Amino acid sequence: MKNLAYTDIIGYMAAFGTTVSFLPQAIKTIQTKDTSGISLYMYMLFTAGTFLWLMYGLMSHSLPVAVANVITFVFASIILVYKLKYK
């Protein structure tokens, strides 16, 4: 197993911070089903962009980018589904 480079450590720290930041919104949205303050178009674009970042991470063999974006994609997709379902 290769040693983690400093850039990988920074990548994982950045991935953790940005990914975990979606958890409170996802929890709140699931609990309240209130999506009135969420822009549909922003979440559509954000979710698509997150998916593309996930593809980039996989294709470039960047584990921090792939891991962060698969988790963020799940959270963003949940919020987007709730936005579409509870307009």
Residue pairs with C-beta under 8 A, 6 or more apart in sequence:
4 12
8 63
8 64
11 62
11 64
11 65
12 64
12 67
14 64
14 68
15 64
15 65
15 67
15 68
16 68
18 68
18 72
19 68
19 71
19 72
19 75
22 72
22 75
22 76
22 79
23 75
25 75
25 79
26 75
26 78
26 79
28 34
29 35
29 38
29 78
29 79
29 82
29 83
30 78
30 82
33 82
33 86
34 86
35 79
35 82
35 83
35 86
35 87
38 79
38 83
40 80
40 83
40 84
40 87
43 76
43 79
43 80
43 83
44 80
46 76
47 73
47 76
47 77
47 80
50 69
50 72
50 73
50 76
51 69
51 73
53 65
53 69
54 65
54 66
54 69
54 70
54 73
56 62
56 65
57 63
57 64
57 65
57 66
57 67
57 68
57 69
58 66
